Amino acid sequence: MLTILIIILTLAVIITAIMKFDIHPFLALFVGAIGYGLVSGMSPELILTSVSDGFGGVLGKIGLLILLGVIIGTFLEKTGGAFVIAQKVLSYIGEKAVMLAMMISGYILSIPVFGDSTFIMLNPISKSLSFKGKVPYAAVTIALTLGATASHSLVPPTPGPIAAAGILNANLGMVIMWGIIISVVSLIPCFFFVRYVVSKVELIPHFADGEKEQTYAKPPSAKKSFLPIILPLLLIVLNSIAAYPTHPFGENMFTTILSFVGNPIIALLLGVFVSFTLPAKFDMKLLSSSGWIGDALVIAAPIILITGAGGVFGKMLQNSGIADLVSDNLSGASWGLLLPFLMAMVLKTAQGSSTVALITTASIMAPLLPSLGLDSEMLRVFTVLSIGAGATAISHANDSFFWVMTQMTGMNIKQGNQTHSIGTFILACTAITVIYLITAFI
């Protein structure tokens, strides 16, 4: 009981440090992990071993994956490829189905691009289409935010789920495949919530003087824009299928090559090389420390450090004997996938960041998987997705995405809570329900 109390106290200190004192999550998690080790009575040698093994072990698996994913997103964003994807989705679906088009656009773009960046890029389009088509602006806005939130927390190579998959040693191809299925299905009730509830919220789009949709001098074609996203995802999923014990593709030269190019690092590296074709005129300066690669490094560095600190926290918990404690006390309780879901939801609601909630929850769950009966290959995958489902909600005033959305649209806090916050709760609850239904039949 004392150990559990220490863990709860440690989490409370970490959340307070992030929320109230605005301390960077990396420092809060890192110092909190060491503090937990000291208070729980671990020896200095074991604490230091936990730091080196936890940090190095996690980043050795996923540090490069996070960076490569961010590079792809940066090139898509800066070349206008992301904008082209949104326009192509809109042309397929039609301007009469603005809500659905913006939900799908937000979903696709938040796989490689951060949710708030996706919203900033697409808000001028949603505002213009809402005004021209006389579609409720609030509904179009929340369709966009919920679409972005779904893939941001459930579909790698977005940093949060890719970090959680690495920490829990889950098959990344399976996380991608099931993450797409679960997130898409979970958006169905969200769409009806937007259409029949959010559409009643009065919000008039206001245009600043000279405001217009963002334009790019020579944006890439739609095919070029989609390729850096689709190619790595396809290679990783195909490699995971090829690795099944039944060997559905056989054992030949093709599967040997696929096992190499379908490795997540190689697949994402190929996606990066493809993204280099997006600029109308490629300049080697883009690859310099002051170019787009440098920008991507600046974006990726905090996420990689937070992930490493989460790895330290997880290893500290593991080496403190928490797994035995859980096994002795929770063996009779049927928590299953509900525990990681609730833990991630509490952390997301408390401190605002989905990425921090994903990484922290995965770090806590890693040593507990055997005790909870979640250590099979498929259950590790669904543990990652349960954490992702919980990390979607509840987005409110302590979430930077919430403020980007309200400030750019003119929503007040009450309207934001009635629409976006409730929408993320519906998304989370639907996702965990879908996960339970899937795991009941596989």
Buried (B, 14 or more C-beta within 10 A) or exposed (E): EEBEEBBEBBBEBBBBBBBEEEBBBBBBBBBBBBBBBEBBEBEEEBBEBBBEBBBBBBBEBBBBBBBBBBBBBBBBBBBBBBBBBBBBBBEEBEEEBBBBBBBBBBBBBBBBBBBBBBBBBBBBBBBBBBBEEEBBBBBBBBBBBBBBBBBBBBBBBBBBBBBBBBBBBBBBBBBBBBBBBBBBBBBEBBBEBBBEBBBEBEBEBEEEEEEEBEEBEEBBEBEBBBBBBBBBBBBBBBBBBBBEEEEEBEEEEEBEEBBEBBBBEBBBBBBBEBBBEBBEEEEEEBEEEEBBBBBBBEBBBBBBBBBBBBBBBBBBBBBBBBBEBBEEEBEEEEBBBBBBBBBBBBBBBBBBBBBBBBBBBBBBBBBBBEBBEBBEEBBBBBBBBBBBBBBBBBBBEBBEBBBBBBEBBBBEEEBBBBBBBBBBBBBBBBBBBBBBEBBEEE
